[in-house]
Every structure is written in structure tokens, then in C-alpha cells.
Amino acid sequence: MNSPASQEANLSEGSTALVFGCYQISFGKEEAAGDSSLPILATFRNPRGVDLTVRGFKMKDGTVKARCYVNEEGTWTWEAKNQEGRCIGAGDFQALASKLPGKLTIHEADHRQFRYSNGRSYLHFGDTAYLYLYKGETRWKAYIDQAAQAGFNKIRVSLCDSSGSTDALYDTGRKELDLENWDEFDNRILYALERFPHIQFQITPFGSDWEEYRKYGDGDPLAHTALRYAQQRFAHLPSVHWLAADKLDLEKDDSDSLRETVSRIGSDLKAGDPTGSLVGALQNRFSDFVFADESWCDFLSISHIGQITGETVLKHRALANKPTALDEDRSESEDPPNFARYYFRRLFWGTLLSGGHPTYAGLRTNSSYDDHQGGIQGYYDACNNGRLKQGAHDFLQIRKFFLDTGINLIRWIPDDVMSGSNPLLVKSMRSPDNNECIAYIANPDSHSGHSPDRLEGLHTDKISCASETFTTFTLELPFSTGIVKWFSPTTGEWKGQTETTKNSTTLLTPAPGDWVVWIKRK
């Protein structure tokens, strides 16, 4: 085995690279001449003798680069040819062991959970920053720096501009790609990759620009070039995976055509990405997911509202043995809750204990920065200037709970029956061996009459806060004797422990408010 490199660089050129990083070769204008945006063909051969062929992508200054995701140690070789088939370069590099996390993938022991390529567990904490890559948003560095501080490890972005269109991909006459904009996309992804390699970017190439989807479905050459170019430029970066569509509206007049086009994009993303990057799709709010059985679809991305009970996550988990991400719910600026911090804490725990993957949304990041709720800005900056109300402050406490307990939720089973079948009050989950249980005691000050139906009905989740009283609840445990430990989801502190000696156990919270209890067989 090679020794780990002294510097954990995710993007390498020269004689060495790191496993689970990206290796890059570069050529000047003269070596890779031509009008194409993908003017060279490069073949990388891994240590086992398997070839990986990629296209080199042109940059604004005329230089051309080709990238390869490095997934194993040893000696790699490469050869590059121009459009005429003439060899313009060849070489080799040593791939060294590293501590880099690598790309996001599906956990082999539980296909409803994610992990990193290096085997490390991945507890999904998403955020939404549609315009992070758009050059008009100037606060992007503060955004990603503070996203890392807040504990986010997946950022949803698109390649659209502030109008929601894909005009940013093309020049003014829509005759070719606008490589200056693509260079800026690249710059912002690489900035995050080198500083925060654990953060994944979930990229939707065409965003919600349905006219662009129609063009793709009609075989528009430039739309197809844009998708291939995005793959060759970004897919080999370990921090990138894909959404074939965002907020797909299947109630449009041409919904059948749109669905077919999204399936084609998903298939093209899967087939044209030799790194195996994950691919999903997000439909419009309240829609039932329609791509669960399609081979290109690796995970379900769903949108709903008020999902503190995890109902729609549980429903969609039953559709396929794939991860289910609740990628849109309430945000702090769209149909906001009265008590943001409590609401999102309740939503995150409710989603996790339903076997899903939670996502936060704060500002309206699909519109330009303004003096109110729009644009890209650092999370803590937005809290400090009053634009946000600390809705994501408890991600770090959730992460601490799982670090302290060593629980990774692999093959864990959602089980609200264990805690009384009233997930408005208590959400619960048990380990596959029935030796551990987790319960989140929401203890809301209002829940009577709660009956959400889309945007109709009574949504007590929107108006409730954590009660200022103690609460009791009963757990029907899969074991009799166990150790009970209390965790504060607001402070991250452990607040004492006790023992249980029977299966049916009634517990009293150690203080008012919401709590998490962890019970382990003795």
C-alpha cells in the first residue's frame, strides 16, 4: 500500500493524485485546436488495466482539460488524442491512499442509506442554494463557508440564472456555450471541494426551465451539448451528483412528453457518466414520485409541506429500496413557521426517524439577492441581520447525537407503533437487532385538530412551539431491561440516565420542551 499523501488535494496534476480525488490533464490552444467545446478524447487506464475514456472540455481562454475520478491506488496511465485522432500527449501518475471521502454512493448494506466512496457513513443534511453557481450572486464564498459551519453536507444548485432560465449556459445568440459562465461554475465548485470535500453538490443542469427540457426532448443539438459538457466537466469531481429535473410539474398539458424527456435525461446522465454519480429527480410539491422503478434513478427526491410526522417519507420508502430525500418542505421565507428553530428541529428528527434524509431551505435562493428574502448569503449572516430566524441551528446537535452514540441508521426500522402511533407527539425507530431504540419527543404546545391536506386544513406544525411543561409518554420496547439516556436536541447535552426493567415503559422528560431518548438493551 502507498502511504497517504501529505496534502489532501482533491484536484491533482503531475506525477501523483489521491484516491477518491480527481486527476486532471491540460493542453494549450495549439495542441487541442478546433471549434468543439469537447475537442479531445482522453483514455485513462487504471491499475487493473481497465480503460476509462472521457472528453476534454474547452475553457474560455482556449485551454482544454480532461478529468478522471481516481478510485483506486496504483499506477494509472493516460493518452490524449485530438479530433483528427493524433496523439497530443501521454503519461502516468501514481494514485496514493488518502482520507478523502470521495463520491456519494448507495450503502451496500442498506440501499435506503447513503455513504461516501471511502466507506464512511453519510448522514444527510441538505440545504438549498439554487443560484450558488450563478456569477450574479457575489456572496457565494460566505454562503459555502457558513454552510460548512452549520453542518450541511449536500447543497442543491442549478445551472440557471436569476430568471430561472438556462440562458447562462449559452452565448447571447444561443449558438454555442458561454464558457465564461461555465468557468465560474467550475470555480465555485472547486472552491468548496478543496475546503470542504465532504459537501456534495446536487446539480440540476436545466433547473426548472421547462422550455429547455422541451428543446432537449426535441433533439436540440446545443441542449444535448450542454448536458454532455456538464458531465465531462463536473462528473469526475468527487463532490458532484445529479438531478434530472427539479420541481417537475406533471400537471402541465404536455406532462407525458415532459416525463419522457426527464427519463431520457436521467438515462443520458447515467449512461454518459463513467464515475457512477448518483442520479435522481424532484417532482412538484405533493406529487407522488413516478421514477422509482426506473434503472437510472438512484434515489427519490420529494417535495411536500409540514412533514414533521414523516408521513410522505414513509409512503415513498415503500415504493423502492432506494434513499428517500425530503428535499423541499417549508422554508423560512416560503410559508414560514412561526417558530422556525423548533419547526425545523422537529422536521429533521421526524424525517430521520422515518428513514428519510432531511433538507433545509432558508432564503429564496432561486431569485437574486435583495434586501429581504432573496438570493445567496451566508446562513449565519442572514440570521444576524434578521433575514433568517435560526431554523438550521440544530443540525449540529443532531450530528453530535449520532457521533456520541455511534449510530449510523443502517438498516434501522421506523416504528411509530412503539411510541403510541402518534408521530405528532413522539417519533421512534429501532435497530435491526432490536437492541437499541431512539425516540424524539416533540412535546408541542399545540397539536389538537392537526389535519394538513396539501395547503388546506389545520397545520399546527406551523404555529406550535415546544411546550413549557414536562410530558410523559409510553414506549413498548422490544426488550425489558435497558439503559435510558436523555439528550437535549437544542443544547447537544446529555441530561442523565436511568434504567428500565420492563417492555412497557412510561417515561417523564427531564425538563420541559422537546427531547431525544436513546434506550439500549442492557
N, C-alpha and C positions, 0 to 999 in steps of 0.2 A: 504494500500500500504506500502511496505517496504521502508525504507529510502535508498537513494543511498549509495553505499559503499564509504569509504573514499579514497580507492586506486583503480584506474581503471585498474585492471589486466585482460588482455584478456584470459589468461590461468590459471585456478584455480584448486587446490586440497584441500581437507579438508572439513570443515563444511559449507563453503559459496562459491558462484560463482556469477558472474554478468550476468544479462540478456544481450543477444547479444554477450556474450563471449563463451568460451569453458571450459567445466569441464573435468578433467582427473583423472583416477584411475590407480594405478601402482601395479605390482606384481613382486616378485622375480623369479629367475630361478626355484626354487623348486616348487613354487605354480603353475606355468604355464609351466610345463615341456612338451617337445615334439619337434619334428623336424619342425613342420609347422611354417611359418612366420606369420600366423594368428591363434595362438593356443588357444584363449579363446573366449567365447561368453558372451557378457555383455548386460543386458537388463536395460535400464533407463526408469523409469515411471514418466511422467510429472505431474504437479499438477491436471490435469483434468483426470488422470487415464489412459492416452494413453501410450502404451509401444513403445519404440524405441530400436530395437536390433541391435548391432554392433559387429564387430570382433575386438579383441585386437591384436595389432601388436607388433612383437618382435623387439628389438633393438640389436645393435651389442654386447653389454655386456650381453645379455641374458634376461634382464628385459623385461616385457611386459606392455604396456599401452593401455588403451581404452579411447576413447574420445566421448564427446557428445556436440553438439551445443545447447546452452541454449537459448531458445526463449520465455520463459515466467516466470513470477515471481511465487514464492511459494515454497512449499516443493517437492523436487524430491527424489526418491529412486532409488537404483540400486542393481543388483545382478549379479555376475560373475561366470561362470562355465568353467571348463577345458574341454579338448577334450573327456574325459570319462563321462562328464555330472555331475561331482561332484562340488558342490558349493565351491568356494575358497574365497568368500568374499561377503559382502553385506553392505549397508549403506544408508545414506541420506545426503542431503545438502540443504541449503536454497539459492534460486536464488533471488538476490536483484536487485532492479532497478538501472539502470546505464545510463550514457551518451554515451556509446559505440555505434558506428554506426551500427555494425552487418554486415551481408552478403549483397552482391549486389543482387537486385531483380528488377523486372519489375514494373514500376509505374502503379498503378491501374487506374489512371485517364487518362493515355496516354501510351499505350503499345509500343510506339516507343521511350520512355524515360526510364531511369533507376532511381532507388532511393535506399537508404540504408534500411535495415530492420526496423530501428527505425523511418522511415518516412522521414528522412532528404533527401533533394534533392541531386542529384549526377550529377554534370556537368563533363562529361568525358574528361580527359586529359591523353591520353595514352603515354607510352614510350615502347621501345623495348630493352630488355636486355636478349637475349636468354640464355646466359651462366651464368647468375647471380647465379644459384644454383650449378654450377659445381665447385668442390673443387680446380681445377687448376687455377681458377681466384681469385687472392688474394686481389683485390681492391674492393671487393663487399660491404664492410661497407661504404666506401666513396661514392660508387655509390648510395646506397639507402638513405643515409643521404642527399646527394645533390639532389637526385630526389625529396625528400620531400620539400626541399628548393625551387626547381624550379617550384613546383606546380603540379607534376604528381600525379595521383591517380589510375592509372592502369599500371601494368608492365607485359609485355608479356615475359614468360620464358618457357623453355622446360627442360626435364629431360635427355637431351643428353650431350655428351662430346664434346670436341673441334673438333672432326672429323665429328660431326653431327650424330653420331650413338648412339644407346641406350646401348652400351657396359657398360656404367657407372651403369646401373641398375643391372647388373649381375656379378657373380664372373668370374674368368678367363676361367673356363671350361663351362660356361653358364649352370651350374647345379642348382644354387639357386641364390636368390637375394644377392647383395653386400650391406649388411646392414650398413657398414661403410659409404658408399656414401649416402645412404638414411638418415642416421643420420645427415649428413652435409646438405642435402636438408632441413631437418626439422629445423636445427639450423638457417639457413639463413631466412627461412620464419618467424620463431618465433622472431628473432631479429627485423625484420621490424614490425611485428604485435604488439609487446609491445610498440614500439616507435611511430609508425605511423599507427594506426588502420584504418585510412581512405583509405590507399593504398591497392588496390586489386591486387592479383596475378592471372593472366590468364595462367593456366598451360596446356601445351600440353604434355601429358605423353610420346608419341613416337616421338615428334618433326616432322622432315621430313625424318625419317628413314623408307623408304618405304619397305625395306626388313622385318622390324619388323611388319609393317601393314600386310604384306602377311602372316607372321607367325601367327599373331592373327587371320586372316581370315581362316587359315587352322586349327585352333583349338589348336595351340601350348600351352601346359599347363603352361609353365613359363611366356609367354607373358600375358596370362589371369590372372595369379597370380600377376604379376606386376601391372596390372590395378586395381585389387581388393585391393591390398596392398596400392596403391596410394590413393584410395578412403578412406579406413579406417583410414589412417594416416593423410590425409590433408583435407578431405571434411568437417570435423567438425570445422576446423579453420575458423573464420568469414571472413578472407581475401582471400579465395580461390574460384575460379570458373574454368571452363574447356573449352579447345578447343579439339574437337575430332580429328582434323587434322590441320596441318599448311602447307600452300603452296601446297595444294593438286593439283596434275597435272593430269587432266582428259584427256590429250592427249597421255598418255602412252598406250602401247599396251594392257595392262590389265586394262584399265580405268574402265570398267564396274565392274570388280571384286573389284578394289580399292574403287570405290564409294559405293558398297555394304558393304565392310568392314568398311568404315568410318561411314556409317549409323548404322552398328551393334555396333561399339564403342560408338557412340553417344547415342544409346539406352541403352547400358550397363552402361554408365556413369550416365544417368538419372535414370535408374531403381535401380542401386546399391548405390545411394547417397540419404540417407533419409533426408538430410538437405535441399534439393531442390536447390542445387547450380546450377547456370546457365550453360548452355552448348551451344557452338557454333562450327563453323568450318571455317577455312580460306582456300580458294582455291588459285590457282596460279594466278599471275598477269594477268589482263584483262579478267579473266573468269567470266561468268555470274553465280551467286550463284544458286546452284541446290538443296539445302536442305531447302529452305524457308518454304515449306509446311509440313515438317516432324515434328512430335509431339515432338521429343527430342530436336529440335533446338529452342533455346530461342532468339537468336539474329543472325544477319547476319554480318559476318566479311569479308570485301572485300579488294582487293589489286588492285591498278591502278597506274597511274603516272600523275602528273601535274593537279591534280583535284582542282584547285583554283576556278573553277566555280561551283563545287558541282554536276556536271552532272551525274556521276555514282552513287552518293548517292541518288539523286532524282529518278533515274531509279530503284534502288533496294528498295527504300522505297515503291514503288508501288507494289512490289511483295508480301509483307506480312506486317501485322500490328505488326511489331517487330522492336526493335532497329537496326539501321544500323551503324556499326563502320567501318570507313575507317582506317584499321589497318596497311596498307602499302601504301606509296606514294614514292616520292623522299626521300632520306636520305642525310645527309651532306657528306656521303662517297660513296654513290652509285648514279651515275648520278646526281651529286650535282648541285644546282642552283648557279648562280654567286653571288647573294646577299641573303645569307641564311636567315638572320633575316627577311627581307621583305617577302621572299617567304613563309616561314612557318607561319608568321603572317597572310598573305593573305590566305593560305591554311586552317588555323584553323578557321578564321572567315567565309570563304566560306563554310566549312563543317558544322559548327554550324548553319548557316543561311539557309542551305539546309535541316536542320532537322537531321543531322548525328552527329557522335561522332569522333573527330579527334585524331590522334596518330602521335607522332613524332618518328623519327629514326635518330640517330647521327652516332656513330661508328658502325663498322661491328661486332656486338656482338655475331654472330654465329661462330666466329673464335677467337683463343687465343690472349691474349694481346701481342702487338708488339710495335715497335717504330713509327708506322704510324697510321693506321685507325682501327686496330683490338682490340677486347677484351672489358672487363668490366672496366670502370673507371668512377669516379665522373664527372658529367656533367660540373661543374664549373672548375674542374681541367683540363679537356680536352679543355675547352675554353681558360684557362690561358696559357696552353702550346702550343696553336696553332693547336691542332688536330681538334677542332670544332670552328665554327665561330658564336656562339651565336644564333643559329637557334631557340632555345626554350626560349629565354629571355622574350618573350612577353606573355607567358602563364599567368604570374602573373597579367599583366594588363587586360587580358581578364577576369580573375577571379574577379578582382576588379570591372570591369564594372557591372558584374551580381550581385555582393554583393551590390554595391551602388544603383542599380536600383531596386533590389528585384525581378528581372525577373528570372524565372526558366525554361522557354521554354515549359512548359507543355501545350500540345495541340496547340502550336504556329504553324502557317502555312507558309511555304516557299512561297514567292510571288515576283519573279523577274519581273513580268509584272508591278508591282507597281513602279519600278525604271527604266523602259525603256527596259526591256528584253535584256540587255547586261551585263551578270554577270561578264564579264572580267573587267568591269568598276565599276559596283555597284551591290552588293548583298543585298537582302532585305527580310524581314519577318514581319508578323503581328500577333497580339494576336488574340485568338479565338473570343473575343468580339469586335474586330476591334477598340479598344480604344488605342492601342499602336503599334508603328512600330519601327523597327531597320533597319538601312541601313549601310553597310560597303562600303565606297567609296575608292576603291583600288588606283585610280589615278596613274596607271603605266606609266612609261616614254616610254613604248613600248608595243603595242598590235596589231598593224595593221598586217593582214595576219595570225594571230594565227590560226592554224589548226592542232592540235595534232591528230594523229591516231596511237594509241599504241605508239611505239617508233619512228614512222615516222612523217613527216610533220614538220611544224614550231612551236616550243614551245617557245613563247615569255615569258611565265612564268619563264623559266629557265634563261633568260638573262635580264629581266627587273628589275628596281628598282623603288621606289616611286619617282614620278615626283617632281621636284623642283619648280613647278608652282602651282598656285591656280587652282581649277576646279569648274565648275558649273554642276549641274545635276537637273533633274526634278523628283519629286515624285507625283504620283497620289494617294492621301491619301483617306482612307475610311471615313474621317471626314473633316470638313472645318476648325474649329478653334482648335488650339493646341499649345502646348509649345514645342519648338525645343531646344534640348540641345546637345552640341558638346563634344565628348570625344576623347582624343588623345590615339590611340592604342599603341603608343611607350613609352609614359611617364605615362599613367594612370591618367592624369589630365583632369579635365573638363574645357572647354575653352569657357565659356559664353553661353547665350541662347537668343532666340528671339521668336516671335510668328508668327503663320501662320493663315490666315483668309480665305483661300480657299482650295479646294481639290487639285487642280493642283498647286504645289508649286515649284518654281525654287530656289535653294539654292546655295550659294557660300561658299566653305570651308573657315574656319577662317585663314588658313595658308597653305603653300604648303604641299605636302606629302599625306599620306592616313589618313582617318578619319572615326569615327563612329558617326552616328547621331541617337539620340533617340527622338521620337516625341510621345507625349502623348496628347490625347484629353483633351481639356480644359473644 
